């Protein structure tokens, strides 16, 4: 494993408590991400350098693209969001309030099905589930989970990558792209292989998985067989998620967190909670939109 220290810039001036879920919109040419705790949705226009934001009514676990606007994963369920007028419309409640869970990390597969996890806040219990949402129906796919994170797919759509942050492994499932079903599973990255724990993830155009390492101070590039091709050391400890963006998908954006860091650590890590960007020397894949 090569460890590199890339040139990193702060892409937006704001500092989040728990930045998460970056996603690039090629139509608007903006990067969306959230602060789970604020709770706030952000949008960065890299061309102008302008960042917009919208306050949200509940803890927000993630954001993804939709055919019209965005889908937000709030504590109580999925909501449609219109960035033109700030309109927020309930879409689907996945679990009853009595479950005491919130939503966490959300992505869409190439058929437009939405994948989202539920969890007890702060990973306080193994009560979570990974759901597949299509045509107004939520189907439980994996359970029980503690902190569902990092759903993403290989370029050919035949492999689904996923992590339960609590068990510190990244899994690779055989994926039936036509039916949206999971089958044979293998361990892509075993516990203890890399610093920190696996959080958000994405896949580049060459089929390598990029894993944000929460508590590990960096991001790892992993080949489809599980070999770590490189580890990029970053100036923050808590790296929460990762996404390719820019017109050519050649910028790597990383969300970070300052949650639970003490004063001494925050003094050493002034960029904790910032949106960071770097040149990954490889291009990403476009994210897909929720079809409904």
C-alpha positions in Angstrom: 0.0 0.0 0.0 1.4 3.4 -1.0 0.7 6.2 1.4 0.6 9.6 -0.3 0.0 13.2 0.9 -1.9 15.0 -1.8 -2.4 18.8 -2.2 -5.8 19.5 -0.6 -7.9 22.6 -0.8 -11.0 23.7 1.2 -13.7 23.8 -1.4 -16.3 25.7 0.6 -15.8 28.1 3.5 -18.4 26.5 5.8 -17.5 24.1 8.7 -20.0 21.3 9.4 -20.4 19.3 12.6 -20.9 16.1 10.6 -20.5 16.7 6.9 -21.8 13.8 4.8 -23.2 12.5 1.5 -21.6 14.6 -1.3 -23.2 14.1 -4.7 -22.4 15.8 -8.0 -25.3 17.1 -10.2 -24.1 17.3 -13.8 -27.2 19.3 -14.9 -26.8 22.1 -12.4 -23.0 21.6 -12.1 -23.1 21.8 -8.4 -22.0 19.5 -5.5 -24.6 18.8 -2.9 -23.8 17.6 0.6 -25.3 17.8 4.1 -24.5 18.6 7.7 -26.3 15.8 9.5 -26.4 17.7 12.8 -27.2 21.3 11.8 -29.3 20.0 9.9 -28.5 21.7 6.6 -28.3 20.9 2.9 -25.5 22.7 1.0 -24.8 23.3 -2.7 -21.4 24.4 -4.1 -21.1 26.0 -7.5 -17.3 25.4 -8.2 -17.4 27.8 -11.2 -18.4 30.8 -9.1 -17.2 29.5 -5.7 -20.7 30.3 -4.3 -22.2 28.0 -1.6 -26.0 28.0 -1.0 -27.7 26.3 1.9 -31.1 25.3 3.1 -32.1 24.6 6.7 -33.9 21.3 7.2 -36.5 20.4 9.9 -34.9 17.1 11.0 -31.6 15.3 11.2 -30.5 14.5 7.6 -28.6 11.4 6.8 -28.0 12.0 3.1 -29.0 13.4 -0.3 -29.2 11.9 -3.8 -30.3 13.0 -7.2 -33.9 12.4 -8.5 -35.6 12.7 -11.9 -37.0 16.0 -10.6 -34.9 17.7 -7.9 -33.4 15.8 -5.0 -34.3 13.1 -2.5 -33.3 13.8 1.2 -33.0 11.0 3.8 -34.4 12.7 6.9 -34.9 11.1 10.3 -38.5 10.3 9.6 -38.2 9.1 6.0 -37.5 10.1 2.4 -38.5 13.5 1.1 -38.4 15.2 -2.3 -36.6 18.5 -2.3 -36.8 21.2 -4.9 -33.6 23.4 -4.9 -35.4 26.0 -7.0 -38.0 26.9 -4.4 -36.9 25.0 -1.3 -40.1 22.9 -1.3 -40.0 19.7 0.8 -42.5 17.0 0.1 -42.9 13.6 2.0 -42.1 10.7 -0.2 -42.0 7.5 2.0 -41.6 6.6 5.6 -39.5 3.5 5.9 -40.0 2.6 9.6 -42.5 3.7 12.3 -41.3 6.3 14.8 -41.3 3.7 17.5 -38.2 2.1 15.8 -36.3 5.2 17.0 -34.0 5.0 14.0 -32.8 7.6 11.5 -31.8 7.3 7.9 -28.2 7.2 6.8 -26.4 7.3 3.5 -28.4 7.0 0.3 -27.5 6.1 -3.3 -29.2 5.1 -6.5 -28.4 2.1 -8.8 -28.3 2.4 -12.5 -32.0 1.3 -12.8 -33.0 4.3 -10.7 -33.7 2.2 -7.5 -32.8 4.0 -4.3 -30.8 2.3 -1.6 -30.8 3.7 1.9 -30.0 2.5 5.4 -31.5 3.1 8.8 -29.7 3.1 12.1 -29.9 4.1 15.8 -28.3 7.6 16.1 -24.5 7.4 16.9 -24.7 3.6 16.2 -26.1 3.0 19.6 -27.8 -0.3 18.8 -27.9 -3.0 16.0 -31.4 -2.0 14.9 -30.7 -0.9 11.3 -31.7 -2.2 7.9 -30.6 -1.5 4.3 -33.7 -0.9 2.1 -34.2 -0.9 -1.6 -36.9 1.6 -2.8 -38.6 1.4 -6.1 -42.1 2.3 -7.4 -43.2 3.5 -3.9 -42.2 0.2 -2.2 -39.4 -0.2 0.3 -37.9 -3.7 0.5 -35.6 -4.8 3.4 -32.4 -6.2 1.8 -29.9 -6.5 4.7 -30.4 -6.6 8.5 -29.6 -6.3 11.3 -27.1 -3.5 10.8 -25.5 -0.9 13.1 -24.2 1.9 10.9 -25.0 1.2 7.2 -22.6 3.1 4.9 -20.9 3.3 1.5 -23.3 1.8 -0.9 -21.9 1.9 -4.5 -21.6 -0.3 -7.6 -18.9 -1.5 -10.0 -18.9 0.0 -13.4 -20.5 -3.0 -15.0 -23.2 -3.1 -12.3 -22.4 -6.7 -11.3 -21.0 -5.9 -7.8 -22.5 -4.0 -4.9 -20.1 -2.6 -2.3 -21.3 -1.9 1.2 -20.1 -1.5 4.8 -21.5 -1.7 8.2 -19.1 0.8 9.8 -19.3 -0.9 13.2 -17.8 -4.2 12.0 -15.1 -2.4 10.1 -15.3 -4.5 6.9 -16.2 -3.6 3.3 -18.3 -6.3 1.7 -18.8 -7.1 -2.0 -22.1 -8.7 -3.1 -23.0 -10.2 -6.4 -25.6 -7.9 -7.8 -28.4 -8.7 -10.3 -28.8 -5.4 -12.0 -32.0 -6.3 -13.7 -33.8 -7.4 -10.6 -31.9 -5.3 -8.0 -31.1 -8.4 -5.9 -28.1 -9.3 -3.8 -26.5 -12.8 -3.6 -23.1 -14.2 -2.9 -21.0 -12.0 -0.6 -17.3 -11.8 0.0 -15.1 -9.6 2.2 -13.4 -6.9 0.1 -11.5 -5.3 2.9 -11.1 -7.0 6.3 -11.1 -5.3 9.7 -7.7 -3.9 10.6 -6.4 -3.6 7.0 -6.7 0.1 6.9 -6.6 3.0 9.4 -10.0 4.0 10.9 -13.4 2.6 9.9 -15.1 2.5 6.5 -17.7 5.3 6.0 -18.9 6.7 2.7 -17.6 5.3 -0.6 -17.7 5.7 -4.4 -16.3 3.9 -7.4 -14.1 5.4 -10.1 -14.1 4.8 -13.9 -11.5 2.1 -13.6 -13.6 0.1 -11.1 -11.6 1.0 -7.9 -13.5 1.6 -4.7 -12.7 4.9 -2.8 -13.4 4.4 0.9 -13.5 7.4 3.3 -11.8 6.3 6.6 -13.6 7.7 9.6 -11.0 8.1 12.4 -8.3 7.0 10.0 -7.3 10.4 8.6 -7.6 9.6 4.9 -9.2 7.9 1.9 -8.2 4.5 0.4 -8.3 3.4 -3.2 -9.1 -0.3 -3.4 -9.0 -2.6 -6.4 -11.9 -5.0 -7.2 -10.0 -7.9 -5.6 -9.5 -6.0 -2.3 -5.9 -4.9 -2.7 -5.3 -1.3 -1.4 -3.7 0.6 -4.4 -3.1 3.8 -2.4 -3.9 5.6 0.8 -4.2 9.4 0.7 -3.3 11.0 4.0 -5.5 14.1 4.7 -5.2 16.9 7.3 -8.3 15.7 9.2 -9.0 12.6 11.2 -12.7 12.0 10.6 -13.2 11.7 6.8 -16.9 10.8 6.3 -17.6 10.5 2.6 -16.1 10.9 -0.9 -17.5 11.7 -4.4 -16.2 12.6 -7.8 -17.3 15.9 -9.3 -16.6 18.7 -11.7 -17.6 18.8 -15.4 -15.2 15.9 -16.2 -15.6 14.1 -12.9 -11.9 14.6 -12.2 -12.2 16.3 -8.8 -12.4 14.3 -5.6 -14.6 15.9 -3.0 -14.5 14.7 0.6 -16.8 15.6 3.5 -15.3 15.6 7.0 -16.5 15.8 10.6 -15.6 17.6 13.8 -18.1 15.7 15.9 -16.9 14.7 19.4 -13.4 16.0 18.8 -11.8 17.7 21.8 -10.4 21.2 21.8 -6.8 20.1 21.4 -7.6 18.0 18.4 -9.7 20.8 16.8 -6.7 23.1 17.2 -4.5 20.6 15.3 -7.2 20.1 12.7 -8.7 23.4 11.7 -10.2 21.8 8.6 -12.2 19.3 10.5 -15.8 19.6 9.3 -14.8 21.3 6.0 -15.5 20.2 2.4 -12.2 19.3 0.9 -11.1 18.7 -2.7 -8.1 17.2 -4.4 -6.9 15.9 -7.8 -7.3 12.1 -7.7 -5.5 11.5 -11.1 -8.5 9.4 -12.2 -12.1 10.1 -13.2 -15.2 9.0 -11.5 -18.6 7.7 -12.7 -21.8 9.7 -12.9 -24.3 9.2 -10.1 -27.7 8.0 -11.1 -31.1 9.5 -10.3 -34.0 8.1 -8.4 -36.7 7.1 -10.9 -39.5 7.0 -8.3 
